[in-house]
Amino acid sequence: MVDFPRGDKSSIVPIEPVKAEKKRKTSETKSVVKKAKRSVEGPRCDLESKPAELIYFKHMRVGVRCLCVIKEIRSGEMLLTLPNGLRAFVDARNVNRVVREVMDLEEEAEGVVEVEYDLHDFFRVGQIVRGVVVGVENGGKKRIEMSLDPSVVQKDCEMRVGSACGGVVVSEEDHGYMCEIGNEKIGFLKKGEQRYKLGEIVDVVIESENARTVQLSDEKFRENVMKRVEEFKWLNVGQRVECVVEKVTEVNVQVKICGMIKGYVNYFHFGKEQVKEKQKIVGRILYVDFENKRVQISLNKGVNEWRVEMKEEEVGMKQKWKIERIDGGEGLMVKFEDKVGFVKMNNLSEENSLERFKKFRIGEEVKGRIINYEEMDEMYQVSFKKSDLEQEYLRMKDVKVGSVIKGKVTSITEQGVLVSISDKIKGFCPKIQFGDVLIKKNKFKQDKEYKFVVLSVDLEMKRIVLSHKKMLMSSEYEKIITIEDAKVGMITNGTITNICEFGVFVSFYNNLSALIPNNELSFQKVKAEEIVQIGQTVTCRIISNKNNKLAASLKLNENKRDVKIGQLFKTKIKEKEKNHLICEISDSIFRLDLNQISDFESENSEIFKKMKKGQEIEVLVVEKDRVSMKPILIKNENKSMKIGSLVYGYVKKITEFGCFVSFVYKNENKIGLILKNEISDLFVNKIEDYLRVDQTVNVLIKEIDQDKIYLSCKKSLIKKNLEKEFLSELLESEKVEDKESIKESIKECE
């Protein structure tokens, strides 16, 4: 007694083995047999299938059924590989009813509750599936659209006890699963070792059927063989059938399916074992065209065992292939060791393929390259073309993130440039990635080759993003390509992509980004716009990696050990950016700004242009992460910090009430303030008329109030102080006799 009470009345009847009785060959007997056949079979032409050739695009009409292998699972669609290297697409809505309902629920619940679907939950790459063509585009780009929904694939198929089919799990019961198998039929699959999810397509055999239930089995599917067929519509794609070989040719094998229907095996699906006429064989239905009465069988091992190998890792390999067979108008069958390959006509040569084709000989060895592996055909696609042999990148997945490549600019737009990486692979370089700073004008020329670094490769969206930033292309720092690459403390390069109230965002590879908070922009309080701009390449330090969220800092040397402020070092330029250089001292990273090169502002740009990566320079450490090449700062050490002392420094910041000056004293960075009325002996309306940021200055310490240092750069005070210092040196000299008059002069200076 079956504990599952569901299922409508069905017309499915058991397939009983037919045992033919031996009869004497009399004219009377033959007449009876012919009449009996006509009464069962109908017209003889209905049982004949048309001769087979390789399956081409022209054969993929709406309604055609075909076995497929899932090649890629994307967001909202899947890519399928079909026999003879054909490709087809399946929209998520054409998967099955359950997935459609989940998608509809997701759209209805948007912004209310979280409902998600992922095709990876229902399918896997390398899975064999049954498909039916639901759309064909034959315009500029040929495209085949298919459905995997069993109710569509198996529509009009007359499934009987012993038939193999696909079913979609629509509900889970205590003891098994309810599965839709098409033609408004629902079957019951008893639970076994294998567990299924709602919406998953399962491969089953109809085990039994009565007025109440259709019993299914997944355990008997692989070994199931149909031995009796009476009508063409009994044939379901994916069904294993018993055949008798009628004729063997070089291009196909003609068979009689279950002794009734003619079928064919094209030479891509001969399998490894040779077959002979009148031999009984078992194959799986590969292709069915009900309208044109075409059916093809596969003898390939993987198809018959319902499992295929994905040999993606071998694509790109180059070998000398031996020509095994020459197929006029089709191509060459080739072999290397145990690998069987096929060279299509358009992959023979860049020249006239037909002329080149005539020159090939059986047994000849030709250098070729694997450009694809066809899972359904269990065969390698090989190319003899020189361009394919020399091509560095055959597939998009061969282009590695972070690698530096060469590409030809094929199109220039307002948003960026389109770059040809290889014959079939394109990339895009957005305008923000034209240079180390945001370049508004186009710097590229069409059809010219340039170097780029690969920022991201999105196989699902078929999109490669490139950068032409020199700093990224030549960087010696570790790259952040995955979230795991971002180690706290590491130094790396990135691009400023956004400036907001609480900081700036810097992007790395594969669309990873980090927040640089305002307090990590500099050791001094600054506004983001003062030191960075969108599109600028920066060197930063990772300070946090928590919950897949990154934080970074432009303060590179928080934990430096062997470098002290005020020390002189000889070092080499590590990186050259828009307006500053990066150098390394004792494993610590320092920044040399353009305006810290010379004491004269007019000389900075010219000197900076001539400076190159790897050039040796002498620098003075002036801050935790900054160095200077200013000759005056290097030659003049500040030996005293008393009131009245003169010190050398540079303007750090300008405000409305004065300016701040940075100077070095005893391995420390000191900051002093020059009030507006101490900038000049004249009236100062605008400070920028007298001073610039990073300008070298000689200032007088006027007052020290605890940690606050007040300075003056009035020429009159500095002149008096210089005179005082000169007179003080004279007073200490033994050669001077009139020391009293010198003392009086010193008092006048005070």
C-alpha positions in Angstrom: 0.0 0.0 0.0 1.4 3.4 -1.0 1.3 6.1 1.7 1.2 8.9 -0.8 -2.4 9.5 -2.0 -1.8 12.2 -4.6 -1.7 12.1 -8.4 -4.3 12.3 -11.1 -5.4 9.5 -13.4 -2.7 8.9 -16.1 -2.6 7.3 -19.5 0.8 5.9 -18.8 0.9 2.2 -19.4 3.7 -0.3 -18.6 6.2 -1.1 -21.4 6.1 -4.9 -21.7 9.0 -6.7 -23.5 8.0 -7.8 -27.0 8.9 -11.3 -27.8 8.6 -11.9 -31.6 7.4 -15.3 -32.6 9.2 -17.1 -35.4 7.0 -17.5 -38.4 7.4 -19.1 -41.7 8.1 -16.7 -44.5 5.0 -17.1 -46.5 3.3 -14.4 -48.5 0.2 -14.7 -46.2 2.3 -14.3 -43.1 4.1 -11.2 -44.5 0.7 -9.6 -45.3 -0.6 -10.1 -41.8 2.6 -8.7 -40.2 2.4 -5.6 -42.4 -1.2 -5.0 -41.5 -0.4 -5.4 -37.8 2.5 -2.9 -38.0 0.4 -0.3 -39.8 -2.3 -0.6 -37.2 0.2 -0.1 -34.3 2.7 2.3 -35.9 0.6 4.4 -38.2 2.3 5.6 -41.4 5.8 4.3 -41.9 7.3 7.8 -42.5 6.4 8.8 -38.9 8.9 6.2 -37.6 11.7 7.3 -39.8 14.2 10.0 -38.6 16.1 12.0 -41.2 19.8 11.5 -41.7 22.1 13.2 -39.2 25.0 15.5 -39.6 26.8 17.5 -37.0 24.4 19.7 -35.0 24.7 23.3 -36.2 23.0 26.5 -35.3 20.5 26.0 -38.1 19.2 22.8 -36.4 18.4 24.7 -33.2 14.8 25.7 -34.0 12.2 26.5 -31.4 10.9 23.3 -29.9 14.1 21.3 -30.4 15.2 19.3 -27.4 18.9 18.8 -26.6 21.2 17.7 -23.8 23.3 20.5 -22.4 26.0 21.0 -19.8 26.0 24.0 -17.5 29.1 26.0 -18.3 28.6 29.2 -16.2 26.1 30.2 -13.6 25.6 34.0 -13.6 23.2 36.4 -11.9 19.9 35.9 -13.6 21.0 33.5 -16.3 23.1 30.4 -17.1 25.4 29.6 -20.0 25.0 26.2 -21.5 27.3 24.2 -23.8 25.6 22.1 -26.5 26.9 19.5 -29.0 29.4 20.7 -31.6 30.5 23.7 -29.6 27.2 25.6 -29.7 26.2 27.8 -26.8 22.8 28.6 -25.3 21.5 30.8 -22.5 18.8 30.1 -19.9 17.1 33.0 -18.2 16.3 32.4 -14.6 12.6 32.6 -15.3 13.0 29.7 -17.7 14.5 27.4 -15.1 11.2 26.2 -13.6 8.0 27.3 -11.8 9.5 27.3 -8.3 12.4 29.6 -9.2 9.9 31.9 -11.0 7.8 32.1 -7.9 10.8 32.9 -5.7 11.8 35.7 -8.1 8.3 37.1 -8.1 8.3 37.0 -4.3 11.6 38.8 -4.3 10.3 41.6 -6.5 7.1 42.0 -4.4 9.0 42.0 -1.1 11.7 44.5 -2.2 12.3 46.9 0.7 10.0 45.0 3.0 11.6 41.6 3.8 14.8 40.0 2.6 14.1 37.4 -0.1 16.9 36.2 -2.2 17.4 33.6 -4.9 20.7 32.2 -6.3 20.9 29.9 -9.2 23.8 28.2 -7.5 21.3 26.8 -5.0 19.6 24.8 -7.7 22.4 24.0 -10.2 26.1 23.3 -10.4 28.7 23.9 -13.1 29.3 20.7 -15.1 25.7 19.4 -14.5 24.0 17.7 -17.5 20.5 19.1 -18.1 17.7 18.7 -20.6 16.8 21.8 -22.5 14.3 22.9 -25.1 14.9 25.9 -27.5 12.4 28.7 -26.8 14.0 31.5 -28.8 16.6 32.0 -31.6 18.3 35.3 -32.6 19.9 35.2 -36.0 20.9 38.8 -36.4 24.3 40.3 -35.9 25.0 38.0 -32.9 23.5 34.5 -33.0 21.9 33.6 -29.7 20.0 30.5 -28.6 17.5 30.8 -25.6 16.5 27.6 -23.8 14.2 26.5 -21.1 15.1 23.8 -18.5 11.6 23.6 -17.1 10.5 19.9 -17.2 6.9 21.0 -18.0 8.2 22.7 -21.1 11.0 20.3 -22.1 8.7 17.2 -21.8 5.6 18.8 -23.2 3.9 16.5 -25.7 6.3 13.7 -24.8 4.4 10.5 -24.1 6.1 9.3 -20.9 5.3 5.8 -19.8 6.5 3.4 -17.1 10.2 2.9 -17.7 10.6 6.4 -19.3 13.5 8.6 -18.0 12.7 12.2 -17.4 13.4 15.3 -15.4 11.2 16.5 -12.5 11.3 19.7 -10.5 10.8 19.4 -6.7 7.7 21.4 -5.8 7.2 20.3 -2.2 8.8 18.1 0.5 6.7 15.5 2.3 7.5 13.4 5.3 8.6 10.4 3.2 9.6 12.0 -0.1 9.3 14.8 -2.6 6.5 15.9 -5.0 8.0 16.4 -8.5 6.4 18.0 -11.6 7.4 16.0 -14.7 5.3 17.8 -17.3 1.9 17.3 -19.0 0.2 18.3 -15.8 1.6 15.2 -14.0 3.1 15.1 -10.6 5.1 12.2 -9.3 6.3 11.1 -5.9 10.0 10.4 -5.3 10.7 8.5 -2.1 13.5 9.9 0.1 16.8 8.1 -0.1 20.4 9.0 0.6 20.3 12.0 -1.8 18.5 15.1 -0.4 16.9 17.7 -2.7 15.8 21.3 -2.4 12.6 22.9 -3.6 13.2 24.1 -7.1 15.9 21.5 -7.8 15.6 19.5 -11.0 16.1 15.7 -10.4 16.7 13.0 -12.9 14.2 10.1 -12.4 12.6 7.1 -14.0 8.9 6.4 -13.9 8.8 3.3 -11.8 5.1 2.6 -11.7 1.8 4.4 -12.2 -1.8 3.8 -11.2 -5.0 5.9 -11.0 -3.7 7.6 -7.8 0.0 7.9 -8.0 3.1 8.2 -10.3 6.0 6.6 -8.5 9.5 7.9 -9.4 13.0 6.6 -8.8 16.3 8.4 -8.9 18.4 5.4 -8.1 17.5 3.6 -11.3 18.0 6.6 -13.6 21.6 6.0 -14.7 21.2 2.3 -15.6 17.7 2.6 -17.1 17.3 1.5 -20.7 14.2 1.7 -22.8 13.8 -1.3 -25.1 10.4 -0.7 -26.7 9.2 2.4 -28.7 6.1 2.6 -30.7 5.8 6.3 -31.5 8.3 9.1 -32.1 6.8 11.1 -29.2 7.9 8.4 -26.8 11.5 9.6 -27.3 12.6 12.0 -24.5 16.0 13.7 -24.6 18.3 12.1 -22.1 16.6 8.7 -22.3 18.9 5.7 -22.7 17.7 3.4 -25.5 18.6 0.0 -27.0 19.7 0.2 -30.6 20.8 -2.1 -33.4 23.5 -0.8 -35.7 22.3 -0.8 -39.3 25.1 0.9 -41.1 28.5 2.3 -40.3 30.0 5.2 -42.3 32.9 7.5 -41.8 30.6 10.3 -40.7 27.8 8.6 -38.9 26.4 5.4 -37.5 22.8 4.6 -38.5 20.9 2.7 -35.9 17.4 1.4 -35.3 16.1 2.5 -31.9 14.2 -0.3 -30.2 13.8 -1.9 -33.5 11.3 0.7 -34.7 12.7 4.2 -35.3 15.8 5.2 -37.2 18.4 7.3 -35.4 21.9 8.5 -36.1 25.2 8.9 -34.2 27.4 11.7 -35.6 31.1 11.1 -35.4 31.6 13.4 -32.4 29.6 10.9 -30.4 30.9 7.5 -31.7 32.6 6.9 -28.3 35.9 5.1 -28.1 34.7 1.6 -28.9 34.2 0.6 -32.6 30.8 -0.6 -33.6 29.8 -3.1 -36.3 26.7 -3.6 -38.3 23.9 -5.7 -36.6 25.6 -5.0 -33.2 23.3 -4.2 -30.3 24.3 -1.1 -28.5 23.0 1.3 -25.8 23.1 5.1 -26.3 21.5 8.1 -24.8 19.2 10.4 -26.8 21.2 13.6 -27.5 18.9 15.6 -29.7 15.3 15.3 -30.7 13.4 17.4 -33.3 9.8 16.2 -33.2 8.7 18.5 -36.1 11.3 17.3 -38.6 11.6 13.7 -37.1 15.3 14.0 -36.3 16.9 12.1 -33.4 20.5 11.7 -32.6 22.1 9.3 -30.1 25.4 9.7 -28.2 27.7 6.7 -27.4 30.1 8.9 -25.5 31.0 7.5 -22.1 30.4 10.7 -20.1 27.0 11.4 -21.6 25.9 7.8 -21.0 27.1 7.8 -17.4 25.4 11.2 -17.0 28.6 12.9 -15.8 31.1 14.9 -17.8 34.5 16.2 -17.1 35.3 20.0 -17.0 38.9 20.3 -18.4 39.2 24.1 -18.3 42.8 23.9 -16.9 44.0 22.4 -20.2 42.7 25.2 -22.4 45.7 27.2 -23.8 48.1 24.2 -24.0 50.2 23.9 -27.1 51.1 20.6 -28.7 51.9 18.9 -32.0 48.6 17.3 -33.1 48.6 14.3 -35.5 45.9 14.5 -38.2 43.7 11.4 -37.9 41.0 12.2 -40.3 40.2 14.9 -42.9 36.5 15.7 -43.2 35.8 17.8 -46.3 34.0 21.0 -45.5 34.1 20.4 -41.7 37.6 20.3 -40.5 40.3 17.9 -39.2 40.1 15.2 -36.5 43.4 15.3 -34.6 45.0 13.5 -31.7 47.8 14.1 -29.2 48.5 11.2 -26.9 45.1 10.2 -25.5 43.5 13.6 -26.3 41.1 13.8 -29.3 40.6 17.2 -30.9 38.9 18.8 -33.8 40.1 21.7 -35.9 37.2 23.6 -37.5 37.7 25.1 -40.9 37.8 28.7 -39.5 40.6 27.6 -37.1 42.9 26.3 -39.7 44.6 29.5 -40.8 44.2 33.2 -41.1 44.6 32.8 -44.8 42.1 31.1 -47.2 41.0 28.2 -45.1 39.9 26.1 -48.0 43.2 26.4 -49.8 45.1 25.6 -46.7 42.7 22.7 -46.0 43.7 21.0 -49.2 47.4 20.9 -48.2 46.9 18.8 -45.0 47.6 15.1 -45.0 46.6 12.3 -42.7 49.5 11.4 -40.4 50.9 15.0 -40.6 51.8 16.6 -37.3 50.9 20.3 -36.9 51.4 22.6 -33.9 48.1 23.6 -32.4 46.6 25.1 -29.3 43.6 24.0 -27.3 41.1 26.8 -27.4 38.2 25.1 -25.7 36.9 21.8 -24.3 33.5 20.7 -25.4 32.0 18.7 -22.6 29.1 17.3 -24.6 31.4 16.0 -27.4 34.2 15.0 -25.0 36.5 16.6 -27.5 39.1 19.5 -27.5 38.6 22.4 -29.9 42.0 23.0 -31.4 43.3 25.9 -33.5 46.2 26.0 -35.9 45.9 29.7 -36.5 49.1 31.7 -35.9 47.2 34.4 -34.0 45.8 31.8 -31.5 49.2 30.2 -31.1 50.8 33.6 -30.2 47.8 35.0 -28.3 48.6 35.5 -24.6 44.9 35.5 -23.5 42.4 33.1 -25.0 39.7 33.5 -22.4 38.6 36.2 -20.0 39.5 34.1 -17.0 43.1 34.0 -18.3 43.4 37.8 -17.6 44.6 38.0 -14.0 43.7 40.9 -11.7 46.8 43.0 -10.9 48.7 42.0 -14.0 50.2 44.5 -16.4 49.1 43.9 -19.9 49.3 45.6 -23.4 46.2 46.5 -25.2 45.1 48.5 -28.3 42.7 51.4 -27.9 39.8 50.7 -30.3 37.2 53.3 -29.2 37.3 56.6 -27.3 34.2 57.8 -25.4 33.4 60.5 -22.9 33.5 57.9 -20.1 36.8 56.3 -21.0 38.5 54.1 -23.6 37.7 50.6 -24.9 40.8 48.4 -25.1 41.4 45.3 -27.2 43.3 42.8 -25.0 43.1 40.0 -27.6 40.9 39.1 -30.6 37.9 38.1 -28.4 38.7 39.9 -25.1 38.0 43.6 -24.5 38.6 45.8 -21.5 37.5 49.3 -20.4 39.7 52.0 -18.9 37.5 54.7 -17.2 38.5 58.3 -17.3 39.3 58.3 -13.6 42.0 55.7 -14.3 43.8 57.6 -17.1 46.6 58.8 -14.9 47.9 59.2 -11.3 45.7 62.4 -11.1 42.3 63.1 -12.7 43.0 63.9 -16.3 40.1 65.7 -18.0 41.5 65.7 -21.5 41.9 62.4 -23.4 45.5 61.3 -23.7 45.0 58.2 -25.9 45.1 57.8 -29.6 42.9 55.2 -31.4 44.6 52.1 -32.7 47.7 52.7 -30.6 49.0 50.2 -28.1 49.4 51.2 -24.4 50.2 49.5 -21.1 47.4 48.9 -18.5 47.1 47.2 -15.2 44.0 45.0 -14.6 41.8 46.3 -11.8 39.0 43.8 -12.0 37.7 40.9 -14.0 33.9 40.2 -13.7 33.3 36.8 -15.5 29.6 37.0 -14.8 29.1 40.4 -16.3 31.9 39.8 -18.9 33.6 43.1 -17.9 37.3 43.9 -17.4 38.3 47.2 -15.9 41.7 48.6 -16.6 43.9 51.4 -15.3 46.7 53.4 -17.0 48.0 54.9 -13.7 51.8 54.7 -13.9 52.1 54.4 -10.1 49.9 51.3 -10.0 51.7 49.7 -13.0 55.1 50.1 -11.5 54.3 49.8 -7.8 56.5 47.5 -5.7 54.0 47.3 -2.9 51.7 44.2 -2.3 48.4 44.4 -4.0 45.0 44.0 -2.3 43.1 41.7 -4.7 41.0 39.8 -2.1 39.9 40.9 1.3 42.3 38.4 2.8 45.2 40.2 1.2 44.6 43.3 3.3 46.9 42.7 6.3 47.0 45.3 9.0 50.1 47.4 8.7 50.8 46.7 5.0 51.6 49.6 2.7 49.8 49.6 -0.7 48.6 51.9 -3.5 45.0 52.9 -4.2 42.9 55.5 -5.9 40.8 58.1 -4.2 37.2 57.6 -5.4 35.1 59.7 -2.9 35.5 62.5 -0.4 32.9 62.9 2.3 32.5 64.6 5.7 34.1 61.9 7.7 37.0 61.0 5.4 37.9 59.7 2.0 37.5 56.3 0.3 40.4 54.7 -1.5 39.8 51.8 -3.9 42.1 48.8 -4.6 41.6 45.8 -6.9 38.4 43.9 -7.5 36.3 46.8 -6.3 37.6 46.5 -2.8 37.8 49.8 -0.9 38.8 51.3 2.4 37.8 54.3 4.4 40.5 56.8 5.4 39.0 58.7 8.4 39.8 62.4 8.7 42.1 61.9 11.6 44.2 59.5 9.5 44.8 61.9 6.6 47.8 63.6 8.3 49.6 64.1 11.6 48.2 67.6 11.6 44.5 68.6 11.4 43.7 69.2 7.7 40.8 69.1 5.4 40.7 66.3 2.9 40.4 68.6 -0.1 43.7 70.2 0.9 45.8 67.1 0.4 43.9 64.7 -1.9 41.5 64.9 -4.9 39.2 62.3 -6.5 41.2 60.2 -9.0 44.5 60.7 -7.3 46.7 57.7 -6.6 47.9 57.5 -3.0 50.1 55.3 -0.9 48.4 54.2 2.3 48.6 51.9 5.2 45.9 49.4 6.2 45.0 49.9 9.9 41.9 47.7 10.2 40.2 44.7 8.6 37.1 43.7 10.5 33.9 42.1 9.2 35.2 42.5 5.6 35.4 46.3 6.1 38.8 48.0 5.6 40.2 51.2 7.1 43.4 52.8 5.9 45.7 55.7 6.8 47.9 58.2 5.0 50.1 58.4 8.1 52.5 55.8 6.9 55.0 55.6 9.8 53.0 55.3 12.9 55.4 52.6 14.3 58.8 53.5 12.8 61.8 52.5 14.9 65.2 53.5 13.5 64.5 56.9 12.0 64.5 60.1 14.0 63.4 63.6 13.1 66.4 65.8 12.2 68.5 62.9 10.8 70.0 63.1 7.3 69.7 60.1 5.0 70.7 59.1 1.5 67.9 57.1 -0.1 66.3 56.3 -3.5 63.1 57.4 -4.9 60.6 54.5 -4.6 57.6 56.0 -6.3 56.8 59.2 -8.2 53.3 60.6 -7.9 51.6 63.7 -9.1 53.1 66.2 -6.7 55.3 64.2 -4.4 57.8 61.4 -4.2 57.8 58.3 -2.0 61.1 57.1 -0.5 62.0 54.4 2.0 64.3 54.7 4.9 65.0 51.8 7.2 61.8 50.0 6.2 59.8 53.2 6.8 58.0 55.1 4.1 58.4 58.9 3.7 56.8 61.5 1.5 58.8 64.2 -0.3 56.5 67.0 -1.5 57.2 69.0 -4.6 57.6 72.2 -2.6 60.2 70.6 -0.2 62.8 70.1 -3.0 64.3 73.7 -3.2 64.3 76.8 -1.1 63.1 78.7 -4.2 59.5 78.0 -5.2 60.2 78.7 -8.9 62.8 75.9 -9.1 60.6 73.1 -7.6 58.7 72.1 -10.7 61.7 71.9 -13.0 63.7 69.8 -10.6 60.7 67.6 -9.9 60.2 66.8 -13.6 63.8 65.6 -14.0 63.7 63.3 -10.9 63.1 59.6 -11.7 62.3 56.4 -9.8 65.4 54.8 -8.4 67.4 58.1 -8.3 69.5 58.6 -5.1 68.8 61.7 -3.1 69.8 63.2 0.3 66.9 64.1 2.6 66.3 65.5 6.1 63.5 63.9 8.2 61.3 66.8 9.2 58.1 65.1 10.3 57.0 61.5 11.2 56.2 60.8 7.5 57.8 63.7 5.6 61.3 64.5 4.4 62.8 67.6 2.9 65.6 68.4 0.3 65.7 72.1 1.1 69.4 73.0 1.2 69.0 75.7 3.9 67.3 73.2 6.2 69.9 70.5 5.6 72.9 72.9 6.1 71.7 74.9 9.0 71.0 72.9 12.2 68.9 74.7 14.9 71.1 74.6 17.9 69.1 76.8 20.3 65.5 77.3 21.2 65.7 80.3 23.5 63.8 83.6 23.2 65.7 85.6 20.7 67.1 82.6 18.8 66.9 82.4 15.1 65.6 79.1 13.6 65.1 77.8 10.1 61.9 76.1 9.1 59.1 76.1 6.6 55.5 77.4 6.5 53.2 74.5 7.6 49.7 76.2 7.4 48.2 79.6 6.8 45.1 80.9 8.7 43.3 84.2 9.0 45.2 85.2 12.1 48.6 84.1 11.2 50.7 81.1 10.0 52.2 78.1 11.6 55.9 77.3 11.0 57.5 73.8 11.4 61.1 73.5 12.4 63.4 70.8 13.7 65.1 71.0 17.1 66.9 68.1 18.8 65.2 65.3 16.9 61.8 66.8 17.4 59.4 68.5 15.2 58.3 71.9 16.7 55.4 74.1 15.6 55.5 77.8 16.2 52.9 80.5 15.4 53.6 83.8 13.6 50.8 86.2 14.3 49.6 88.4 11.5 51.3 91.5 12.9 54.6 89.7 13.1 54.9 88.7 9.5 56.2 92.1 8.2 57.3 95.5 9.3 54.5 96.8 7.0 50.8 96.4 7.4 49.7 92.9 6.4 46.2 92.6 4.8 46.6 89.2 3.2 49.2 86.7 4.6 49.4 84.9 1.2 51.0 88.1 -0.3 54.0 87.4 1.9 54.2 83.7 2.6 53.3 80.4 0.9 52.8 76.9 2.4 56.2 75.0 2.4 58.2 78.2 1.9 61.6 78.3 3.7 61.7 80.9 6.4 64.2 82.2 9.0 62.3 83.2 12.0 62.9 84.7 15.5 61.6 83.0 18.7 59.8 85.9 20.3 58.0 84.2 23.2 57.7 80.7 24.7 54.5 80.1 26.8 54.6 76.6 28.1 54.1 74.5 24.9 53.2 77.5 22.7 56.0 79.1 20.7 55.4 82.6 19.2 57.6 83.6 16.3 58.4 86.7 14.2 59.7 87.1 10.7 59.9 90.9 10.8 63.1 91.9 8.9 63.9 94.6 11.4 63.9 92.2 14.3 65.8 89.5 12.4 68.4 92.1 11.3 68.9 93.3 14.9 69.2 89.7 16.1 71.8 89.0 13.4 73.8 92.0 14.4 73.5 91.0 18.0 74.8 87.5 17.2 77.7 89.0 15.2 78.6 91.4 18.1 78.4 88.5 20.6 80.9 86.5 18.6 83.2 89.6 18.5 82.9 90.0 22.2 84.2 86.5 22.7 87.1 87.0 20.4 90.5 87.6 22.1 91.6 89.9 19.2 89.0 92.6 20.1 90.3 95.1 22.7 87.4 97.6 23.0 84.9 95.2 24.5 82.9 98.0 26.4 81.8 99.7 23.2 80.7 96.3 21.8 78.6 95.6 25.0 76.9 99.0 24.5 76.1 98.1 20.9 74.6 94.8 22.0 72.3 96.7 24.5 71.2 98.9 21.6 70.2 95.8 19.6 68.1 94.6 22.5 
